[in-house]
């Protein structure tokens, strides 16, 4: 088994980036979901309610992020790694309330125009602590603006199994994994508890419950019924549709495409 793909999603719920290698940190890969769009109340925004967010693609360069509209690539903006204001605002991700740093009013204006709704782009400062649920923690782990856990792993075989059941195949981007594994059986990852990738050890915390975001076409920003409808026929447990495994990193380091994956437990 080996690492087939590595992805980060610097701005929560916008288009992801495939990397050749990534730095493993406690909160997640470096730059993964360190930015987030919020409304005027500080509530996080996602494709669940605003599927057109899928049309905004994020790219990484030496200076920071470039965000462009997939259908209108001339519509783009650059965002530096370091926010250009000192202004903090309380922001919420599900039940968590933490401090987010407003990047720049001009950036807010651009996103508000692209999404046709008032919003602010916030950055998670290093001193902002968002703890994962205590029952899943080993060393008081924290997480970025991701939904619940720092890492999400899915095997290519699991997606292949799903696509054999669908009328129209869906790409892996629908499920927003951080690590995609090849060389195992479909849903073999369901039984993993601890694994080593390169020199980094990860602990599986819980299966990932999937939502309507998986039904958003990432190229058109339109919502349908699949693959959630089909997944619910064979991946339903306790009224939750499960696909992929959430993880925490037990040590920092680097992982790269081609790294061998060893199951420790």
C-alpha positions in Angstrom: 0.0 0.0 0.0 1.2 3.5 -0.7 0.1 7.1 -0.8 -1.5 7.9 -4.1 -2.6 11.5 -3.6 -2.2 14.3 -1.0 -4.6 17.2 -0.8 -5.0 20.4 1.2 -7.9 22.8 1.2 -6.4 26.1 2.4 -9.8 27.9 2.5 -12.5 25.8 4.0 -15.1 24.6 1.5 -13.3 26.0 -1.6 -11.4 24.1 -4.2 -8.5 21.9 -3.0 -4.9 21.5 -4.1 -3.0 18.3 -4.9 0.6 18.3 -3.5 3.6 16.0 -4.1 4.4 16.2 -0.4 3.1 17.9 2.7 4.2 18.8 6.2 2.4 16.9 8.9 1.4 19.2 11.8 -0.9 18.6 14.8 -3.7 20.8 13.3 -3.5 19.1 9.9 -1.2 19.5 6.9 0.5 22.9 6.7 -2.0 25.5 5.3 -4.9 23.1 5.3 -8.1 24.9 6.3 -6.2 27.7 8.0 -8.6 30.2 6.3 -12.4 30.3 6.4 -15.2 32.4 5.0 -17.8 33.5 7.6 -21.0 35.6 7.4 -21.5 38.9 9.3 -22.4 36.9 12.5 -19.1 35.0 12.3 -20.8 31.7 11.3 -18.8 29.5 9.0 -19.9 29.2 5.4 -19.8 26.0 3.3 -21.0 24.4 0.1 -23.8 22.7 2.1 -25.8 25.9 1.9 -23.8 27.8 -0.8 -22.8 25.2 -3.5 -21.4 27.9 -5.7 -18.4 28.1 -3.3 -17.2 25.0 -5.3 -16.5 27.4 -8.2 -13.7 29.2 -6.4 -10.4 27.4 -6.8 -7.4 28.0 -4.5 -3.8 27.8 -5.7 -0.6 28.0 -3.6 2.4 30.1 -4.5 5.5 31.4 -2.7 3.7 34.6 -1.5 0.4 33.1 -0.4 -2.8 32.0 -2.0 -4.4 32.8 -5.4 -8.1 32.3 -5.6 -9.9 32.3 -9.0 -13.3 31.6 -10.4 -13.3 28.3 -12.3 -15.8 29.6 -14.9 -14.2 33.1 -15.1 -10.5 32.6 -14.5 -9.8 36.4 -15.1 -11.7 36.9 -11.8 -8.9 36.3 -9.3 -7.3 37.7 -6.1 -4.1 37.1 -4.2 -4.1 36.5 -0.5 -0.8 36.8 1.5 0.1 34.1 4.1 0.1 36.8 6.8 -3.2 38.7 7.3 -3.0 42.5 6.6 -5.1 43.5 9.5 -4.8 43.0 13.3 -8.6 42.8 13.6 -10.0 39.7 15.3 -13.6 38.4 15.3 -15.3 35.6 17.0 -16.1 32.8 14.5 -18.0 29.6 14.9 -17.4 26.1 13.4 -20.2 23.9 14.5 -20.2 24.1 18.3 -16.7 25.7 18.6 -16.2 29.4 18.9 -12.7 30.7 18.4 -10.8 33.9 17.3 -10.3 34.5 13.6 -8.1 37.2 12.1 -9.7 39.3 9.3 -7.4 39.1 6.3 -8.2 42.3 4.4 -11.4 44.4 3.7 -10.7 44.3 0.0 -10.5 40.5 0.1 -13.9 40.5 1.9 -15.3 42.7 -0.9 -14.0 40.3 -3.6 -15.5 37.2 -2.0 -18.8 39.0 -1.2 -19.1 39.9 -4.9 -18.1 36.4 -6.2 -20.6 34.7 -3.9 -23.3 37.4 -4.0 -23.5 37.4 -0.2 -21.7 39.5 2.5 -18.8 37.5 4.0 -15.4 37.9 5.6 -12.2 35.8 5.1 -10.5 34.9 8.4 -7.2 33.3 9.2 -6.5 31.0 12.2 -3.6 32.5 14.1 -1.1 30.1 15.6 -2.3 31.1 19.2 -5.9 30.2 18.4 -6.6 26.8 20.0 -9.5 24.6 18.8 -9.4 21.3 20.6 -10.7 18.1 19.1 -13.3 16.2 21.2 -11.6 14.8 24.4 -12.7 11.2 23.7 -10.6 11.2 20.5 -7.6 13.0 21.7 -4.3 11.4 22.7 -2.1 14.4 23.4 -4.7 17.2 23.6 -4.7 17.5 19.8 -6.1 20.6 18.2 -7.6 21.1 14.7 -7.8 23.9 12.1 -11.1 25.1 10.7 -11.8 21.6 9.4 -15.2 20.1 10.4 -13.9 17.9 13.2 -10.5 16.2 12.7 -7.1 17.2 11.3 -6.8 14.4 8.7 -9.1 12.4 6.4 -8.0 9.2 4.6 -9.8 7.3 1.9 -8.7 4.4 -0.3 -8.9 4.6 -4.1 -10.5 1.1 -4.0 -13.4 2.4 -1.9 -14.2 5.1 -4.5 -13.8 2.5 -7.3 -16.3 0.3 -5.5 -18.8 3.2 -5.2 -18.4 4.2 -8.8 -19.2 0.7 -10.0 -22.6 1.2 -8.3 -23.3 4.7 -9.8 -24.7 5.5 -13.2 -22.2 8.4 -13.4 -18.9 8.0 -11.7 -17.8 10.8 -9.3 -14.2 12.0 -8.7 -12.4 11.8 -5.4 -12.7 15.6 -5.0 -16.3 15.1 -3.9 -15.1 13.7 -0.6 -12.3 16.1 0.2 -9.7 13.7 1.6 -6.2 14.7 2.7 -4.6 11.3 1.9 -5.7 8.8 -0.7 -4.2 5.3 -0.4 -3.8 2.7 -3.2 -3.0 -1.0 -3.1 -5.7 -2.1 -0.6 -9.2 -3.6 -0.8 -12.3 -1.5 -0.8 -13.1 -0.2 2.6 -10.1 -2.0 4.1 -9.5 1.3 5.9 -12.6 0.6 8.1 -10.5 -1.8 10.2 -7.4 0.3 10.7 -6.6 1.8 14.1 -3.0 3.0 13.7 -0.9 3.4 10.6 2.5 4.6 9.6 3.1 6.7 6.5 6.8 7.4 5.8 8.1 8.2 9.3 4.8 9.6 10.5 2.3 7.7 12.7 -1.5 8.4 12.5 -4.3 7.2 14.7 -7.7 6.6 13.2 -10.3 8.3 15.4 -13.7 7.6 13.8 -15.3 7.0 10.4 -16.3 10.1 8.5 -20.0 10.8 8.3 -20.9 12.3 4.9 -23.3 15.1 4.2 -24.9 16.8 1.2 -21.6 18.5 0.3 -20.7 15.2 -1.5 -23.6 15.9 -3.9 -22.1 19.2 -5.2 -20.5 19.0 -8.6 -17.2 20.7 -8.1 -17.0 21.9 -11.7 -20.5 23.4 -12.0 -21.4 24.3 -8.4 -24.8 22.5 -8.8 -26.2 20.0 -6.2 -27.7 16.6 -7.1 -28.6 13.4 -5.2 -25.6 11.3 -5.8 -23.4 9.8 -4.5 -25.1 10.1 -1.1 -28.2 8.3 -2.3 -26.3 5.2 -3.4 -23.9 5.3 -0.4 -26.9 5.3 1.9 -27.9 1.8 0.5 -24.8 0.1 1.8 -22.7 2.5 4.0 -25.4 3.5 6.5 -24.8 3.0 10.2 -26.7 4.7 13.1 -28.4 6.9 10.5 -25.1 8.2 9.2 -23.5 7.6 5.8 -19.9 6.6 6.3 -17.1 7.0 3.8 -13.4 7.5 4.8 -11.6 7.6 8.1 -10.8 10.6 10.3 -7.3 10.7 11.8 -4.9 12.5 14.1 -1.2 12.7 13.7 0.8 11.3 16.7 4.0 12.9 15.5 5.1 15.7 13.1 7.1 15.1 9.9 6.5 15.0 6.1 4.6 12.6 3.9 4.9 12.4 0.1 3.3 10.6 -2.8 4.7 7.1 -3.1 5.3 6.7 0.6 4.6 3.2 1.9 1.7 2.7 4.2 2.1 0.2 7.1 -0.7 -0.8 9.3 0.5 -0.9 12.9 -2.8 -1.9 14.5 
